[in-house]
Amino acid sequence: MASDRVKSNGSTPAEENAQNGTSVERGFSRLLHRHSHGTRRHVRDASMDSLDRIYDTRTESKSLRLPAAERSMTSEDKHYANNSYGISELRDGFFDAVFLPPERVDFQDLMRQAELTLPYAFRKKDPLSIRNFLPKQWHEIKGVVRRVTTTRAGIRLVKSFLAFFIAYILCLIPSVRARLGRYCYVMVISTIINHPARTLGAQVDGTVQTIIGTATGLGWGAFGLWVSTATATARIGYGGILAVFLFLYIFLAACLRSYYIRTYQAVICAGIAISYTCLAEVSGNKVSWSKLLAYGIPWVLGQAISLVICCTVVPDAGARPLAVSLHQAFAVMLDGLGLTRVESRRLRRRLTQTFVAMSQAYRDLVIDFSITLFAPKDVLALRNLIQGVIRALLSLHSETRILGRPEEAPNELNHNRPILDEFIVDMDEKCHGLENEEERRIVKFVVGNLAEPTEKLLLSMESALSSCDAVLMEMCGHRQYLGPPKNVSNDLPGALVKLRRRIITFSNCQDNVLESDSLPASYAESPEVVKLFAYCRPVHQAATAIEALLVKVNEMQQRRPKWPKFHPPSYPFWKAIHRTNAQVRHDRGGVTAGSYFKSFSDIAVIIQKIKSRDFQPLPRDDDESTGEEHDTSYATMTADELEDDYNMKTNQVRHKIWGYLHRLQGFETRFGLKTAAITSLLSIPAWQSRNHGWWDGYEVWWGVVMAWLIMGPRTGGNIQDLFTRALCAVLGSLWAGLSYAADNGNPYVIAVFAVIYMLPMIYRYTQSAHPRSGLVGCISFTVVSLAEVSAQGKPSPATIAATHGTAMVVGVVASVIVNWILWPFVARHDLRKAVATMMFYCSIVYRSIVSRYVYYEEGDEPTEDDIRASEILEGRLREGFVRLRQLLGLTRHEIRLRASFDPLPYSALIDACERFFEYIVTARQASLFYHPHFIRDNTEFAIDLLGHRRDAIAAILTNLYVLSGALRADRKVPKYLPSAAAARKQLLDQMRALEAELAASGRLSANEKSEGKKWAQIYSHSYNESLTGCVEQLEELEKYTKLIVGEQGFDYAYADEKWPSS
C-alpha cells in the first residue's frame, strides 16, 4: 500500500501497490487531493458513488477545477483550509480494513489455556457440593482454632465477646433488669452491632453514628406516634399514619445506606429504632412515651461498654493495620524480585492486589483519627513510592537469559505466548536457537558482562527492601509480632549506599558494553541482544524506584517522634462519605460487590473526562487567528465533539436536573423501594387491634428488624445465603430455649450456654467471610434467651423460642427472596457487562496513549502532569481487574436453572484484556524514550505513514468497540472483523522502508546515529513488541468473546448450544 504525495498544482496521481501475502492478495490505494473549497466537507455523495471513488485510481479531471484566484472563499472555507491544510481523502475518512479468513479454533487448547487463568477462589471445592460440605466445615474449624490461638484474631475475638458478655451478665441480674425494663436486651444488641474489635478511631466514629442514628429513628417514630394520636380522626386511622411514617423513613434510610456507605452504622441503628418505635406496643388510644427511654438508655449503655473495652483491652489506634499492610506489601515485592519465577501469572496478580491494598490501607488510616508515629502525609508518600516500585516490578519479564549460563541460556527460553515473528521488524525469532555464530558470540559477550552486575543489583535491591521493611516494622513497634526476623539488618543508610553503588556499577557496565566495538552498528540481525538490554532497563528503573523508597523511609526514621501523635481525620469529606473503615466493610457484607461497583464508578469518572474533551485541530503557523486564547491542549486527542455550545450555562443547569432525575432511577431508589415494601408488608399485623396480643407478647416485630438487617443494596439472594441465615436463626432460638430449660432459668447455666454458643457465632460475625449469618445467630440467641428470662419462661420456653424464632426466620426468608426476585444482583450478568466495559475502557486508554505519547505534534510532548494522570488511571484500571476476578468468584455461589455457568471463557477473557492493558502501559513507558525521527521531524515521511498509522489504530479500536458492544448486549460477534495484525504488519513494513530511506539519505546527524546505536533500537523493540502484543491479545479477546456470545453465521465452532451465554 502506498500513499500519494500532494502535488503543488492540485493534481493527485495515485499509485497502486500490490500486497504480497500467502493468505490474501489485494491492492490498496490512498488517494489524497487538494480539497475543493466549493465542496462542503461533511456532504457525502450517494453510497455507490462514494464506493466508486474509494477504488477509483484515475487522475481527477483538471477541467473540473477552477483556479483558486477565481473562487471566493467563505468563512467556513477559510476555517477548513486553515485547519485541514486543504487536504482531504477520496474515501471519506474510512480506513482500509483487511478481512482475513478466521483461523480454526482448537477448543480443547483454548480451555486448557483458560484453566491456567482461573482465580485462586476456583481452586477451592464447589461450595454448593453436599459431598464436600462436612470435610470443608471440619477444615475451616481447624483453621479458625489455629488463627484464634496463634494470631491477633484471638485478641479481637476476646474484645468482642467481652463487651457482649458484660452486657449479657448485667441483663441476667434481676435488679438491673428491673431498672432497664423489658427491653434491657437492647444493651446487648448495641454491643453486638458496634463491637469493640476495631481501631480507636473506628470505634469512636461508630459510637457517634449509632447514637445519632438511634436518636433520629426514635425521634421520627415519636413524631409519627404523636401525629397518629393527635386527633380523633387520626386515632381511627393511626395504623395508616404509622405505615406512611415507617415507609418514608425506611425508604430514605435505605437510599442513604446504599449511596453513602459511610452512614451504614447510623442508618442500620436508625432502622432498628424506627421499627421498635412504630411497631412495638403501639395503640390508637394513647402513647407510652416511656418506651423511648426504655430503648435509648440501654443502647447508650451498650455503646459505653464497647467503647471502654476498645480503649482498655489491647487498644489499637491504627498502627497495627498499617503495619500489616506494609509488611505484606514488602513480602510481595521481595517475591517479585525472585530470580526464578515459576508462577509468573500468579505473582503478577499478587503484585496488582498489593498495589490496590496500599491505597486501601492509606484510606483506612486517614478516614478516622489515628494515634501513630507516622504522619498521614508520610504514609501518602510511602504509598506512592511503594506503588511506584510495584509498577516497575510489573514491567519486568521473567523470560530472560541474562542470569543463566551463556552457553545454555539461548535454549532455555520458554515463552508463555506465541510470537508472531512477522510483526516485529527485525526483532523476530526466525532463527529459533541462534544458528548464527556471530549472534551467538555477541550474546555470550553481553551476558558475560551484564550477568554479574545484574545479579548483584537484584540482590542489593532485595537486601534494601528487607532493611526497609525492618525499619518500618520497628517504627510501628510490631517487628517482634510480624517480622522480619532479627537476622535482617535494619541498617538503612548502609543499604542505601550499597544500592547506589550497585546502580552506578550497573549503569557503567551497560554503557561500556554499548560502547564496545564488539557490538555491531545495528542490532537488526541480533534480536536476542536487544532483548537482553530490554530486560536490564526495567531492572534499572526498579532499582531507582527502590532507591527513592529508601530515601523516604530513611527520612522518616531520622525525624521519628518519641511518642505517637494524634492525627485527626484528613480524608476529603466528599470522598469519605463513599468510603468506610475495614471493619464496617466486613460487617456490612457484600464487600466484593460493593468494591466492584465503587471501583468501576471511579474509573468511569476518569474515562468520561477523556471522552468529553473537545477535539481542536492545531492551527497553521501562519494563521492570523492564532492567539493565546486558542486551546491546544487537546489537539492530539480524538474525542466526542461537544454540541449545543450556544448556551453552556443553561445546558449545565438542565444537565444537573436531568442527572438528578436520572439518578432516581438508579439502584439506590430500587433498593429503597423494595426494602420499604418488605418491611411495611411484614409490619401490617402491628397496626391491627386484634393482633396486638400475640404481636407484642411474642415480640414479632423482630422479624421486621431482621428483614431490615439482611437486605443488602449490592448483593442478591442465593440458596446458600437462604439456608445459612435461616439455619442460624433457628439454631440461635433453639439454643436459647435449651439454655433456659436446662435448669429452669438458672442464670449461671444460661451464661454457660451463652459462652458456648456466642464465641463461635461472634467470630463468624466479626471475622469470617459470612458476617450476616453470624449477625442473625447472635441476635436470635440474645433476644430469645433474654426474652425468656424477662417473661420467666411463661407460657413456656418452647413457645417463646418457637414464636420468636419463627418471626426471625420469616424476616430472613422474606428479605432473601425479595432480594433474589426483585431487582436482584446477579454476579454473572454484571460480570459480562463489567468485562465489556473494561474492554471499552481499554480502547479509550489505547486511543488516548497513542495520541498523547506516540503521535503527538512537535512541541507538545507529554508533560509530568500527563504522566502522573496516566499512572493514576492505570492504577484505577489495575484495581478494576482485581474486582473483576473477585466478581468472577461470586458466580460460584449462584444456581443457574438453564445450564451451569462456565467461568473458563470469562477468566481467559479477563486475563487477555489485562495483558492487552499491560502492553499498552509498556508501550507508553517505552514511547517516553523512543523517538523515531521520521514521525515528527520529516513531514514528507509523516504523510506517507498517515494512512498506515490510522489503519493500524482504527483496526484495533473497531475490534474493541465491536467486541465490547456484542458482549455487553449479549449479541453474536460478526464472523469477519478487520485484521489488526495485517494493518500492523503494513505499518511496520512501511516504517522499515522509510527508516532505510532516511538512513540512506544521509540526513541523520552523527548524534542521532550514535543515539540509535545505543538505546533507540532497544526502546524501539520494547515499543514495537508492546503494540504487537496488543494485536495478539486482541485475537484472544475475539476468540473468547465468541465462545461466550457466539458467532454470526453457521459455524459450528461457536454454536450456542455448546457454549451457553450468561
WOPE-V204392 format. One record per helix or strand of 3 or more residues. SS is the DSSP state (hx for helix, st for strand). FROM is the first residue (numbers start at 1). LEN is the number of residues. If there is no record, write none. Layout:
ss=SS from=FROM len=LEN
ss=SS from=FROM len=LEN
This chain:
ss=st from=32 len=3
ss=hx from=47 len=8
ss=hx from=62 len=3
ss=hx from=68 len=3
ss=hx from=75 len=10
ss=st from=87 len=3
ss=hx from=107 len=9
ss=hx from=120 len=4
ss=hx from=133 len=18
ss=hx from=153 len=20
ss=hx from=174 len=7
ss=hx from=186 len=8
ss=hx from=200 len=29
ss=hx from=232 len=5
ss=hx from=238 len=22
ss=hx from=261 len=19
ss=hx from=290 len=23
ss=hx from=319 len=18
ss=hx from=344 len=23
ss=st from=370 len=3
ss=hx from=376 len=19
ss=hx from=406 len=4
ss=hx from=437 len=40
ss=hx from=479 len=4
ss=hx from=492 len=24
ss=hx from=527 len=32
ss=st from=565 len=3
ss=hx from=573 len=4
ss=hx from=582 len=6
ss=hx from=591 len=21
ss=hx from=648 len=16
ss=hx from=667 len=16
ss=hx from=684 len=4
ss=hx from=689 len=9
ss=hx from=701 len=10
ss=hx from=719 len=23
ss=hx from=747 len=20
ss=hx from=771 len=21
ss=hx from=797 len=25
ss=hx from=827 len=28
ss=hx from=864 len=30
ss=hx from=904 len=24
ss=hx from=933 len=4
ss=hx from=939 len=31
ss=hx from=980 len=22
ss=hx from=1006 len=40
ss=hx from=1052 len=3
